[in-house]
Amino acid sequence: MPENTLAAFQHAIRLGCDYVEIDVRTTRDGKLVIMHDRTVDRTTNGSGAVNELTLAAIRKLDAGVKFSPLYRGEKVPTLDEVFELCRGKINVYIDHKDATVQAILRTIRRHRMEKQVLVYGGLEKLKEWKQTAPDIPIMPSLPQEYRKPGGIAELKKVLPVDALNGDMDLWTPELVQEAHREGITVYVDNLGRPDTPEGWRQSLQMGVDGIETDYPDELLRMVRA
């Protein structure tokens, strides 16, 4: 499915996934849209940086045709559209790329999505989230300096995280257990080389709570079996 599109999110809902991941950026005229890269070049038939294009210009682009002619005409969605689709159906993992905390938070509250979102970002950005909206759950990747015995407890004193992320290769059963002792959920990133049944089994054997994958249908079949 073409990434960061309503078609992909609808497919995840049909599959019964727990979360969809979205990447939030701001257009030149201050609107919130969903785009992983700084530019629209890779995933659409257009070019230019998201923050240098207006919403109207971005909405004219095709976000599906590069993936497959079957998805010709798929648009770059706004954050509002994603929440309208997902509310009450699936949780939303927000990768906070380029937007103010206040702008994203207003949209979350407007759609009453407080209980259905998880915000990912760097430590400094997530500190701002906790100061601004302590009720919104946050998730950083576990920084290297905290990947040691007692490190997650140290991190929790610096930032009261709700979940932790990171490449599955960087996690161990001991780190997962420590996170759980601290009441923290662990979602590992299996994208790339370990995004295979063997990689998923390794993650599950560590006791993680969730797996980020590009193949949710195959992973769900394995888990359900």
C-alpha positions in Angstrom: 0.0 0.0 0.0 1.2 3.6 -0.7 2.7 4.9 2.6 1.0 7.6 4.6 -2.2 7.5 2.7 -5.8 6.9 3.7 -5.9 3.8 1.6 -3.1 2.3 3.7 -4.7 3.3 6.9 -8.0 1.8 5.8 -6.2 -1.4 5.0 -4.7 -1.5 8.4 -8.1 -1.1 10.0 -9.5 -4.0 7.9 -6.5 -6.2 9.0 -7.2 -5.5 12.6 -3.8 -3.7 13.4 -3.4 -2.0 16.7 -1.8 1.2 15.3 -1.0 3.1 12.2 2.1 5.2 12.0 1.8 8.7 10.6 4.4 11.4 10.0 3.2 15.0 10.6 4.5 18.0 8.8 3.4 21.6 8.3 2.7 23.2 4.9 3.7 26.8 4.0 0.3 28.0 5.0 0.3 26.3 8.4 -1.7 23.2 7.6 -0.8 19.7 9.0 -0.3 17.0 6.4 1.1 13.4 6.5 4.4 13.0 4.8 7.5 11.0 5.9 10.2 12.9 3.9 11.0 16.6 4.1 10.1 16.8 0.4 7.2 15.3 -1.6 9.6 14.0 -4.3 9.9 10.3 -3.4 6.2 9.4 -2.7 4.3 11.7 -5.1 4.4 13.0 -8.7 5.5 16.4 -7.5 8.6 18.0 -6.1 9.6 20.5 -3.4 9.7 20.7 0.4 6.5 20.3 2.3 7.1 23.5 4.3 7.5 25.5 1.0 4.3 24.2 -0.6 0.7 25.3 0.3 -1.9 22.8 1.2 -3.7 23.5 -2.1 -0.5 22.6 -4.0 0.1 19.4 -2.1 -3.5 18.3 -2.5 -3.1 18.4 -6.3 -0.3 15.8 -6.1 -0.8 12.0 -6.6 0.5 10.1 -3.6 -0.4 6.6 -4.9 0.7 6.3 -8.6 4.4 5.9 -7.8 3.5 2.8 -5.7 1.1 1.3 -8.2 -1.2 2.5 -11.0 -4.0 0.9 -8.9 -3.7 3.8 -6.4 -3.6 6.6 -9.0 -5.4 9.6 -7.6 -4.6 8.9 -3.9 -4.1 12.2 -2.1 -1.7 13.3 0.6 -4.0 13.3 3.6 -4.3 16.0 6.3 -4.1 15.1 10.0 -7.8 16.0 10.3 -8.6 13.4 7.7 -6.5 10.7 9.4 -8.2 11.3 12.7 -11.7 11.3 11.0 -10.9 7.9 9.5 -9.2 6.3 12.6 -11.3 7.5 15.5 -12.9 4.6 17.3 -11.3 2.1 14.8 -7.5 2.1 15.3 -4.8 3.9 17.4 -2.5 6.4 15.8 1.3 6.5 16.4 2.3 10.1 15.6 5.9 10.6 14.4 6.2 14.3 15.2 8.4 15.5 12.3 7.8 19.3 11.6 4.9 21.0 13.4 4.4 22.8 16.7 3.2 20.8 19.7 0.2 23.2 20.0 -0.9 22.6 16.4 -0.9 18.8 16.7 -2.5 19.0 20.2 -5.3 21.2 19.0 -6.1 18.7 16.3 -6.0 15.7 18.7 -8.4 17.5 21.1 -10.7 18.6 18.3 -11.2 15.0 17.3 -11.2 13.7 20.9 -8.3 11.4 20.1 -6.5 11.8 23.4 -7.0 8.1 24.3 -6.0 6.8 20.8 -2.7 8.5 20.1 1.0 7.9 21.0 3.5 10.6 20.1 7.0 9.7 19.0 10.0 12.1 18.9 13.3 13.1 20.4 13.7 13.7 24.1 13.6 17.5 23.9 10.5 17.6 21.8 8.8 15.0 24.1 9.7 17.1 27.2 7.7 19.9 25.6 4.8 17.5 25.1 4.8 16.4 28.7 5.0 20.0 29.9 2.1 21.1 27.5 -0.1 18.0 27.6 0.9 15.5 30.3 -2.2 13.4 29.5 -0.9 12.5 26.0 1.3 9.4 26.0 4.8 9.7 24.5 7.4 7.4 23.1 11.1 8.0 22.3 13.6 5.5 21.0 15.6 4.3 23.9 18.8 6.5 23.8 22.2 4.7 23.8 23.2 6.1 27.2 20.3 4.4 28.9 20.9 1.0 27.3 22.4 -0.4 30.5 21.2 -2.0 33.8 19.1 0.6 35.6 19.2 2.9 32.6 15.5 2.9 31.9 14.7 3.9 35.5 17.2 6.7 35.0 15.5 7.8 31.8 12.1 7.8 33.5 13.4 10.4 36.1 14.5 12.6 33.2 11.3 12.1 31.1 8.2 10.2 32.3 7.8 8.1 29.1 4.8 5.9 28.5 6.4 3.6 25.8 9.8 3.0 24.3 10.8 2.3 20.7 14.0 1.4 18.8 15.5 -1.0 16.3 14.9 -4.6 17.5 18.6 -5.3 17.2 19.3 -2.8 20.0 16.9 -4.5 22.4 17.5 -7.4 24.8 15.1 -9.5 26.9 16.7 -7.8 30.0 16.0 -4.3 28.7 12.4 -5.3 27.8 11.9 -6.7 31.3 13.3 -3.5 32.9 10.9 -1.4 30.9 8.0 -3.5 32.0 9.1 -3.2 35.7 9.0 0.5 35.2 5.5 0.3 33.7 6.7 1.2 30.2 5.4 -0.5 27.0 8.0 -1.6 24.4 7.3 -1.3 20.7 10.3 -2.4 18.6 11.1 -1.4 15.0 11.5 -4.5 12.8 11.7 -2.5 9.5 14.3 -3.4 7.0 16.5 -6.5 7.3 14.7 -8.0 10.4 11.2 -7.5 8.9 10.8 -11.3 8.4 9.1 -14.1 10.3 12.4 -14.9 12.0 12.9 -11.3 13.0 9.3 -11.1 14.4 9.9 -14.3 16.4 13.0 -12.9 17.9 11.1 -9.7 18.9 8.3 -11.7 20.4 10.7 -14.0 22.3 12.1 -10.9 24.0 8.6 -10.2 25.3 7.9 -6.9 23.4 4.4 -5.4 23.4 4.3 -4.5 19.7 6.2 -4.7 16.4 6.5 -2.1 13.8 6.4 -3.8 10.4 5.8 -3.2 6.7 4.0 -6.5 6.5 1.2 -6.4 9.0 -0.9 -9.0 7.2 1.9 -11.6 7.5 2.8 -10.7 11.0 -0.9 -10.9 12.1 -1.2 -14.4 10.5 1.8 -15.6 12.4 0.7 -14.2 15.7 -2.8 -15.6 15.4 -1.4 -19.0 14.4 
